[in-house]
Amino acid sequence: MSEKIELLGLSKEEFAAEVAKLGEKPFRAKQLWQWIYNRGVGNFEEMSNLSKDFRAKLAAGYTITRPKIVTEQISKDKTHKWLLEFADGQRVEMVYIPETDRGAVCISTQVGCAVGCTFCHTGSQKLTRNLTAGEIVGQFMVARDAYHEWPSPSDETRYLSNIVVMGMGEPLHNVDNVFKALKIISDGDGIAISKRRITLSSSGIAPKIPLVASELGVRLAISLHAPNDEIRSRIMPINRKYGIDELMKACQEFQKQASWGKYITFEYLMLKDINDSLDCANQLIKLMKKYKILAKFNLIPFNPWPGCSYEPSPKNKVTAFSVALEKSGYSAPVRVARGQDILAACGQLKSQKIAPKAQD
């Protein structure tokens, strides 16, 4: 007996090809797409406008598999974290950060991470594998299930309004699957999250950065965290391969190719006595002006995790750093840490193993 084909993660063209193989008319592919991605239905029997024969053929040869929820945690500030498991037993974490009338889902792209940033909990877990397009899309569908946002609501009414691709893993080390997944998520006939509400965050895989504009068209965030190569190479080993000069030139190219959303958000984690001096702030300003980058900054208080030696920068230094950037014309808000009590804040995600239950 042949293995069933997984429908989650297939492109629209691949959907059409599978429907054609079953001898169905082309419009059936759009109907099936809408049942899965607009209405969130995972059972072929519930797809009432498909013929019984078509539904039987789908059930015999195809499957729609969401990730399995292993654990869920909700923070005192309402941040929601899931530990999700895939068919092969590998796991990732996903987080939803709610605001008053909207919120962002932070999705993962790899099991573990090969970048190895020294301040990141995920980086302490070595890379196991890339996620498939279906596993990436499936994460957001699990979040939609939890908040009952099926059928796909309008922009004005949805609480899960934004997606940030900055969970576990480096998205630009998994370009094909990430790009395919985000095209599915942003398709207007299905989940329909606007590209303007999707942000891809990278640690700086310079050769792939322009593709975020030319092939995907979503917003870009760069995990910068230092104003010079000496500091950045110490805390982010990826900088030894793609230094700041190469990274800034890639950002310039992104901005040339972006049809909208040209501003790049630079994530900057404030680490005590590492990168939080006013001299560092001034170097950062000079860097942006040298390369003429349209930039805004997101200053992030460090969120400690077990076994990490770094300490958060004092509030007065964070404030002074922010003021220096603002005076030079750059937006530089200080991010409010969310979900710290459940290790759901920036840099804290890790797909830890669950201890087995004791035998009776």
N, C-alpha and C positions, 0 to 999 in steps of 0.2 A: 504493500500500500504506500503510495507516494505521500510525502509530507505536504501538509496544507500550506498554501501561500499566505503570508502575512500581508494584509491590506494596509495597515498603518505604515506610513512612510513611503508609499508609492506615489509618484508624481501623477498629475492629471493625465499625462500622456500614457503612463504605465497603467493607470486605471482603465483608460479607454482600450488599450491593447488587451487587457485581461477580459473585459466585457465582450470584446469582439471575438475572442477565442471561444467564448461560451455561446456564440451565435446570436447574441442580443444586439438590438439596434443602438447606435451611438448615444442617443439621449438617456439611455439607462445608466451610462457611466456617470452623468451629472446627477441623476437621482440618487445613486448609490453614494456618491461623494457627499451630497447634502445630508443624507441620513447619518453618515458617520461623523462628518466634521461640522455640520450646522446644528444638527439635533443631538449629536452625541450618543447615538444608538449603537450598541455593540452586539445586538442579537438580530440576526437576519430575519427571524420570524416576525419581528415588530415592524419591519419595513413594508407597510401595508400597500403602498402603490406599486410594488414590484409583484410580478406574477408568482404564483406558488411554484411553478417550474423553475423560474430564475432563482428564487430563494432556496430551493432545494439544491440547485447546482452550486450556489455560493456556499451553503452549509457543508457540502461534500468536499469542496476543494479549497476553501479559504477560511481565514480566521481574523478576528479583530482583537488584539491582545493589549490591554493596558498594563502598565507596571503594577505589581502587587504591593500593597501598602503593608510594610512590616511594622512600623511604629508611627505614631503621630504625636506631636507635642505642640501645645499652644502656650505662648509666653504670657506673662502678666500684661504685656503691652499689646496683646492680640496677634503678634507675629506667629505664623503657623509653619511648622517644619514637619516634613515627611521623610522617612527613610523608605526608599522604594527598591524593590527587587525585580530583576528581569528573569527571563526564562532560564538562563544559565546559572542563576544564583548570585550574580554580581549585583552590587547595590550602589546607589547614589543618594544624596540628600537634595531636597528641593525646598524652597522657602517662599512663602507669600507674606509680603509686608503691606498691611492695610493702612490706608489713610482714611480721612473722614468719609469721602464719597468715591474713592477709587483705590487702586493698589497695584503693586508690581509683583509678578511671579519671577523668582530667580531660578532659572533652570540650569541643569548641568549638561555637559557635553562629553565627558570622559569619566571612566572609573579610575579615580586617582588623577595624577598630573605629573608630566615629565619636566615641567619648568623648574620646580624646586625652589620657589621663593622662600627665603628662610623665615619669614614672618607669618607664613600661611600654613594653617593646619592641614589643608588638603595637600600641600606640597610635601608634608611628612609622610604621605601615603603614595608610594611609587605608582606609576601608570600601569594599569592592568590591561585596558583596552579602550578603544573609541566606542561611543554609543552610536547606534544606527539612527537613521532619520526617524524611524518609527518610535524608537525609544525616547528620542528627544521630544517629538510631538506628543507622545503618550503621557509625558510628565505634565504638560499643560492641561491635557484632558482630565487627568486625575484631579488637578486643582479645580477645574470647572465642575467636575462631579461634586466635589465637596461643597461648593458654594452655589450649586443648583443653577448654573448659568447656561442651561440648554433650553430651547434653541439659542443660537448665538444672539446675545442682546445687542442693542444699538450702542454706539459710543457713549451716549448720554446716560445710559442706565447700568452699564456693566461696572462691577466692582473690581474684577480682574482686568484692569484696563491697560496695563503695560507689561512688557516682558523684558527682562534683563538677562542676557546670556553671560552670566558671570558667577555661576555656581561652580561646581567641581569641574576642573579641566581647563585646558586652553582651547578655545573655539577654533583658532586658526591652525591648530594641529589636527583638526578634523573637518577641514573645509567642505568636502563634498557632502557629508551627512548633515552638517550644520546648515549650510546654505539651502539644501533640499528641504530640510525641516522648516526653516523660516519662511520659505516660499509657500509651503503648505499652510502654515499658520496664518500668513498674511493674505491668502487667497480669499477674494470677496464672496465666493459661493459657499464658504465653509466657516472656519473659526473667525476669519475676517478681522484680525488685529491689524490696524493700520501700521505700515512701515514706520510712520512717524512716532509710533509708540513702542518700537522695538529698539533696544540698544545692545550692540555686541561689544563686549569688553575683552581686550587682548593685553597680554603682558608685553607685546611688542614684537610680533613675528613680522618683521618689516616687509619682506617680499609679498606677503599676502594682504597687507593692509589696504592697498588701493582697490582690491577686489571687493571689499565691503561696499564701496561706492559704485563701482562699475558693474558688478554682477548681482548685488543684493539690494542696495539702496536703503539701508537702515542707518540709524545713528551709530556713532563710534565713540567708545571710551577707551582710553589707554591707561593701564596701570603703570604710572611713571615712578612715583615714590622717591625720586631723587633728582637733583638738578645737574649732576655731573656723572661722568663715567666711573670715577673712583668709588663713590658711595653706591651707585646703582649696581655695579658689578659685585660689590660685597654682599648686598642683600638680595639681588636678583641675578642669578647666574646666567640667565638668558642674555643679559647685556654684554657678556663676553663674546657672544656670537653676533648680536645685532646691537652695536653701540648707539649712543644717543644721536650722533650725526646721521647715521643711516635711518634710525627711527624717525627723526624729524623730517628727513627728506621724503620718507614714505607718507608721513602725515600731510606734507605739502601736496603730494600726488593725489592723496585721498580728496583733499579739498578742491583740487582742480577738477576732479572727475565727479564730485558729488553734485547732483542737480538741485538738492536742497539739503538742509541739515549740515551745513559746512562746518559749523562749530564743533570742535572736538572737546569732549570732557576728559580732563586729566585727573585720574584718581591719585590722591597723595595721602598715604598713610603716615600719620604723625608719630614718629618713634623718638622717644626721649634720648637726647644727646647724640642722635644719629643724623637726622635730616631736618631738624626743627628750628634751626637758628635763623636769625634775620639775614645772615649772609647767604644761607641756602635760599631764602625767599628772593633775595636780590638776584642770585644766579638764575633762578627760575624765570624771573621777569626778563633778564637779558637773553636767555635761551629762546623764549617765545618771540621776542622782538627781532632777534637775529634771523630766525627762520620765517618771520612774518606769519606765524600760526594764529588762526582764529581760535582762541582757547578760552575755556572756562574751567575752573578747578573745583574739585570736590574734596575737601579736607576731611580725612577720616580718623577719628580717634582710634588708637589701637585697641583691639579687643583681645585680651589675653586668653590663652588656651593652655591646657596642661602640658608642661614640659618645655614651654617656650621661654627664652631668656629676655625677650624684649619687654620694655615698659612703656606705658602710654606717656606721651608728651604732656607736661603740665598745662592746665587750661590757659594760663596767662600767656604761655609761649604760642599755643595754638591760636589764640586771639590775635596776638601781635603779628603772627605769620599771615593770618587772613587779612588783617588791616593793610599790611604792606602790599599784598596783591591787589586788593580793592582800590587802593590809592593809585595804582598804576593802570587802572581801568579794566581789571579782570574780575569777573564774578568768582568769589571764593568762599561759598558758605561752608560751615562746619556741619558735617552730617551728624544727625542724632542717631546714636547707636540703638539698634532695635534687636530684640530677641536674645539679649546676652545671657539671660537666665536659662536658656535652653541651647546655648551654643549655636545660635542661628545667625549671628552677626557676621559682617564682612570678614572673610578670612578664617572662619571657624568651622566650615563644613568639612566633614570627613565621614565616609561610609563605614563606620566602625562595625565590627561583628557583634551580633547579639549573643549573649551567653546562653548556652543550652539550658532548658528547664531541668531541674533535679528530678531524678526518677523516684517514683513512689516505692 
